[in-house]
Amino acid sequence: MSYSDEQMQMLKNLMPQLIQSGAENGYIYHIKQMPTGIINGYVHVTSKSKFFGVHYNQLQHLNVHGGLTYSELEESSSGAEWVLGFDTAHLISRNMYIGERGEPIPQVQTQNLVWNEIKKLTLQMREEEIADEQQN
């Protein structure tokens, strides 16, 4: 089955778009924008990390915007990695502005906010891993 260019574009528009990636505090991260405009942050951990395989519900002590909301095993070019993530699709994620007619206008959080949250999250993770290493 083959798809037309128009169908391929429609499918592409339904997929999250990678808008930033890199490394911070020893962790690979990705920032993705969902088709709805919401921007999410993801941190990849290897099997050597204490966070590998840990469900996000068990990591709520990590302070990140809205709390962690994602944890899944994903395959990458370097093998299996555990991915932790958070989103900005919460009521607290919206800055409400008042429009001309007095109606509330939600503003989606920015890539910069997600980037700052990733820096904060990876720093907490690194500090926790270092503390564990020093105890052993």
C-alpha positions as a Markdown table, in Angstrom:
| # | Residue | x | y | z |
|---|---|---|---|---|
| 1 | Met | 0.0 | 0.0 | 0.0 |
| 2 | Ser | 1.4 | 3.4 | -0.9 |
| 3 | Tyr | 0.3 | 6.8 | 0.3 |
| 4 | Ser | 0.0 | 10.0 | -1.6 |
| 5 | Asp | 2.1 | 13.0 | -0.6 |
| 6 | Glu | -1.0 | 14.6 | 1.0 |
| 7 | Gln | -1.7 | 11.5 | 3.0 |
| 8 | Met | 2.0 | 11.3 | 4.1 |
| 9 | Gln | 1.8 | 14.9 | 5.2 |
| 10 | Met | -1.4 | 14.2 | 7.2 |
| 11 | Leu | 0.3 | 11.3 | 8.9 |
| 12 | Lys | 3.4 | 13.4 | 9.7 |
| 13 | Asn | 1.2 | 16.1 | 11.3 |
| 14 | Leu | -0.2 | 13.4 | 13.7 |
| 15 | Met | 3.2 | 12.5 | 15.0 |
| 16 | Pro | 5.1 | 14.3 | 17.7 |
| 17 | Gln | 7.8 | 16.6 | 16.3 |
| 18 | Leu | 11.3 | 16.6 | 17.8 |
| 19 | Ile | 12.1 | 20.3 | 18.4 |
| 20 | Gln | 15.3 | 20.0 | 20.6 |
| 21 | Ser | 17.6 | 17.3 | 21.8 |
| 22 | Gly | 21.0 | 17.0 | 23.4 |
| 23 | Ala | 22.7 | 16.0 | 26.7 |
| 24 | Glu | 22.3 | 17.6 | 30.1 |
| 25 | Asn | 23.9 | 16.4 | 33.3 |
| 26 | Gly | 24.9 | 13.2 | 31.7 |
| 27 | Tyr | 21.5 | 12.3 | 30.3 |
| 28 | Ile | 20.2 | 12.4 | 26.8 |
| 29 | Tyr | 17.0 | 14.5 | 26.5 |
| 30 | His | 14.4 | 15.3 | 23.9 |
| 31 | Ile | 11.8 | 18.0 | 23.7 |
| 32 | Lys | 8.8 | 17.1 | 21.5 |
| 33 | Gln | 5.8 | 19.1 | 20.4 |
| 34 | Met | 2.6 | 17.1 | 20.1 |
| 35 | Pro | 0.1 | 17.7 | 17.3 |
| 36 | Thr | -2.1 | 19.6 | 19.8 |
| 37 | Gly | 0.8 | 22.1 | 20.4 |
| 38 | Ile | 1.6 | 20.8 | 23.8 |
| 39 | Ile | 5.4 | 20.6 | 24.5 |
| 40 | Asn | 6.7 | 17.6 | 26.4 |
| 41 | Gly | 10.2 | 16.8 | 27.9 |
| 42 | Tyr | 11.8 | 13.4 | 27.9 |
| 43 | Val | 15.0 | 12.1 | 29.6 |
| 44 | His | 16.6 | 8.9 | 28.6 |
| 45 | Val | 18.4 | 6.6 | 31.1 |
| 46 | Thr | 20.6 | 3.6 | 30.4 |
| 47 | Ser | 20.4 | 0.3 | 32.1 |
| 48 | Lys | 23.2 | 1.4 | 34.5 |
| 49 | Ser | 21.0 | 4.1 | 36.0 |
| 50 | Lys | 19.1 | 3.7 | 39.3 |
| 51 | Phe | 16.1 | 5.1 | 37.4 |
| 52 | Phe | 16.1 | 2.4 | 34.7 |
| 53 | Gly | 12.8 | 0.5 | 34.8 |
| 54 | Val | 11.3 | 2.7 | 37.6 |
| 55 | His | 7.7 | 3.7 | 36.9 |
| 56 | Tyr | 7.1 | 7.5 | 37.1 |
| 57 | Asn | 4.6 | 7.0 | 39.9 |
| 58 | Gln | 7.6 | 5.9 | 42.1 |
| 59 | Leu | 9.6 | 9.1 | 41.2 |
| 60 | Gln | 7.2 | 11.8 | 42.3 |
| 61 | His | 9.8 | 13.1 | 44.6 |
| 62 | Leu | 11.6 | 14.5 | 41.5 |
| 63 | Asn | 10.4 | 18.1 | 41.2 |
| 64 | Val | 9.4 | 18.8 | 37.6 |
| 65 | His | 6.6 | 20.8 | 36.0 |
| 66 | Gly | 3.3 | 18.9 | 36.7 |
| 67 | Gly | 5.3 | 15.9 | 37.9 |
| 68 | Leu | 6.5 | 13.0 | 35.8 |
| 69 | Thr | 3.8 | 11.6 | 33.6 |
| 70 | Tyr | 5.6 | 9.1 | 31.4 |
| 71 | Ser | 7.9 | 6.1 | 31.7 |
| 72 | Glu | 8.5 | 3.5 | 29.0 |
| 73 | Leu | 11.2 | 1.3 | 27.6 |
| 74 | Glu | 12.2 | 2.5 | 24.1 |
| 75 | Glu | 14.7 | 1.1 | 21.6 |
| 76 | Ser | 17.4 | 3.4 | 20.3 |
| 77 | Ser | 20.5 | 3.0 | 18.2 |
| 78 | Ser | 22.5 | 2.4 | 21.4 |
| 79 | Gly | 20.1 | -0.3 | 22.7 |
| 80 | Ala | 17.1 | -0.3 | 25.1 |
| 81 | Glu | 16.7 | 2.9 | 27.2 |
| 82 | Trp | 14.2 | 3.8 | 29.8 |
| 83 | Val | 12.5 | 7.1 | 29.1 |
| 84 | Leu | 11.0 | 9.4 | 31.7 |
| 85 | Gly | 8.9 | 12.3 | 30.7 |
| 86 | Phe | 6.6 | 15.1 | 31.7 |
| 87 | Asp | 4.0 | 17.1 | 29.8 |
| 88 | Thr | 2.6 | 20.6 | 29.9 |
| 89 | Ala | -1.0 | 19.6 | 29.3 |
| 90 | His | -2.1 | 20.4 | 32.9 |
| 91 | Leu | -4.3 | 23.2 | 34.1 |
| 92 | Ile | -1.3 | 24.7 | 35.9 |
| 93 | Ser | 0.5 | 24.7 | 32.5 |
| 94 | Arg | -1.7 | 27.4 | 31.2 |
| 95 | Asn | -1.2 | 31.1 | 31.7 |
| 96 | Met | -4.6 | 32.6 | 31.3 |
| 97 | Tyr | -4.9 | 35.8 | 29.5 |
| 98 | Ile | -8.0 | 37.9 | 29.0 |
| 99 | Gly | -9.2 | 38.5 | 25.5 |
| 100 | Glu | -10.9 | 41.6 | 24.1 |
| 101 | Arg | -14.4 | 40.3 | 25.2 |
| 102 | Gly | -13.2 | 39.1 | 28.6 |
| 103 | Glu | -12.8 | 35.5 | 27.6 |
| 104 | Pro | -9.9 | 33.5 | 29.0 |
| 105 | Ile | -7.3 | 32.6 | 26.5 |
| 106 | Pro | -5.0 | 29.7 | 27.4 |
| 107 | Gln | -1.3 | 30.0 | 26.4 |
| 108 | Val | 0.6 | 26.8 | 26.0 |
| 109 | Gln | 3.9 | 26.7 | 27.8 |
| 110 | Thr | 7.1 | 27.3 | 25.7 |
| 111 | Gln | 10.0 | 25.2 | 24.6 |
| 112 | Asn | 12.2 | 27.4 | 26.9 |
| 113 | Leu | 10.1 | 26.4 | 30.0 |
| 114 | Val | 10.4 | 22.7 | 29.1 |
| 115 | Trp | 14.2 | 23.1 | 28.5 |
| 116 | Asn | 14.6 | 24.7 | 32.0 |
| 117 | Glu | 12.5 | 21.9 | 33.5 |
| 118 | Ile | 14.8 | 19.3 | 31.8 |
| 119 | Lys | 17.8 | 21.0 | 33.3 |
| 120 | Lys | 16.2 | 21.0 | 36.7 |
| 121 | Leu | 15.1 | 17.3 | 36.4 |
| 122 | Thr | 18.4 | 16.0 | 35.2 |
| 123 | Leu | 20.3 | 17.9 | 37.9 |
| 124 | Gln | 18.1 | 16.2 | 40.6 |
| 125 | Met | 18.6 | 12.8 | 39.0 |
| 126 | Arg | 22.4 | 13.3 | 38.7 |
| 127 | Glu | 22.6 | 14.5 | 42.4 |
| 128 | Glu | 20.6 | 11.5 | 43.5 |
| 129 | Glu | 22.8 | 9.0 | 41.6 |
| 130 | Ile | 26.0 | 10.6 | 43.0 |
| 131 | Ala | 24.6 | 10.5 | 46.5 |
| 132 | Asp | 23.9 | 6.7 | 46.1 |
| 133 | Glu | 27.4 | 6.1 | 44.7 |
| 134 | Gln | 29.0 | 7.8 | 47.7 |
| 135 | Gln | 26.9 | 5.7 | 50.1 |
| 136 | Asn | 28.2 | 2.5 | 48.5 |
